[in-house]
Amino acid sequence: MLTKEDLIVGHVYSAKKKRIIGLFTSYYNDRAIIRKLPGGVIQYDSPTVKIGRHYPSITEEQFLKWEKEDVTNIIPKDDWRKAE
């Protein structure tokens, strides 16, 4: 189980409940931490965020309940993890 100290800007995390996103190309609903804001708030990007929308923000506690593991080392550089 990860802690607040394990949440690193630029790293990508998988969900406890994997979902597949996309019509033509399918991706997992992973999240990449863009920045940590004051007050324990995390702003993230994900294939679930529609193009042109603002990046969502949630608390570190909410993120820790959602995440399963750090998958940064197994995803392609500058891309999302494709669903098999």
C-alpha positions as CSV (number, residue, x, y, z in Angstrom):
1,M,0.0,0.0,0.0
2,L,1.4,3.4,-1.0
3,T,1.6,6.5,1.3
4,K,1.4,10.2,0.6
5,E,5.2,10.3,0.3
6,D,5.0,7.7,-2.5
7,L,2.9,10.0,-4.7
8,I,5.4,11.5,-7.1
9,V,4.8,14.2,-9.7
10,G,5.3,12.8,-13.2
11,H,4.5,9.2,-12.1
12,V,1.6,7.1,-13.4
13,Y,-0.6,5.0,-11.2
14,S,-3.1,2.3,-12.0
15,A,-6.6,1.9,-10.5
16,K,-7.7,-0.7,-8.0
17,K,-10.7,-1.2,-10.3
18,K,-9.3,-1.2,-13.9
19,R,-11.6,0.1,-16.6
20,I,-11.0,0.3,-20.3
21,I,-11.4,3.8,-22.0
22,G,-11.7,4.6,-25.7
23,L,-13.4,3.7,-28.8
24,F,-10.7,3.2,-31.5
25,T,-7.7,2.8,-29.2
26,S,-8.3,1.3,-25.8
27,Y,-6.4,2.5,-22.7
28,Y,-6.6,1.7,-19.0
29,N,-8.0,4.4,-16.6
30,D,-4.5,5.2,-15.3
31,R,-3.7,8.6,-13.8
32,A,-0.5,10.7,-14.1
33,I,0.2,13.2,-11.3
34,I,0.8,16.6,-12.9
35,R,1.3,18.6,-9.7
36,K,0.8,18.7,-6.0
37,L,-1.1,21.7,-4.7
38,P,-1.1,23.2,-1.2
39,G,-3.4,21.5,1.2
40,G,-2.7,18.0,0.1
41,V,-4.4,18.3,-3.3
42,I,-3.3,16.4,-6.4
43,Q,-4.0,17.5,-10.0
44,Y,-3.8,14.7,-12.5
45,D,-4.2,13.7,-16.2
46,S,-5.7,10.5,-17.5
47,P,-7.2,9.0,-20.6
48,T,-10.5,9.6,-18.9
49,V,-10.0,13.4,-19.1
50,K,-11.7,14.7,-22.3
51,I,-9.6,16.9,-24.6
52,G,-10.0,20.5,-23.8
53,R,-11.2,19.9,-20.2
54,H,-9.4,21.1,-17.1
55,Y,-7.3,18.6,-15.2
56,P,-9.2,17.2,-12.2
57,S,-8.0,17.8,-8.7
58,I,-8.6,15.4,-5.7
59,T,-7.1,15.1,-2.2
60,E,-4.2,12.8,-1.6
61,E,-6.4,10.6,0.6
62,Q,-8.9,10.2,-2.3
63,F,-6.1,9.4,-4.7
64,L,-4.7,6.7,-2.3
65,K,-8.1,5.1,-2.0
66,W,-8.3,5.0,-5.8
67,E,-4.8,3.8,-6.8
68,K,-3.4,0.3,-6.8
69,E,0.3,0.7,-7.8
70,D,2.9,2.8,-9.6
71,V,3.0,1.7,-13.3
72,T,5.4,4.4,-14.5
73,N,8.1,1.9,-15.5
74,I,5.8,-0.3,-17.6
75,I,4.1,2.3,-19.8
76,P,5.4,3.6,-23.1
77,K,7.2,7.0,-22.9
78,D,4.8,9.9,-23.7
79,D,1.8,7.6,-24.0
80,W,-0.8,5.8,-22.0
81,R,-0.9,2.1,-21.2
82,K,-2.9,0.3,-23.9
83,A,-5.5,-2.3,-22.9
84,E,-4.8,-5.8,-24.2
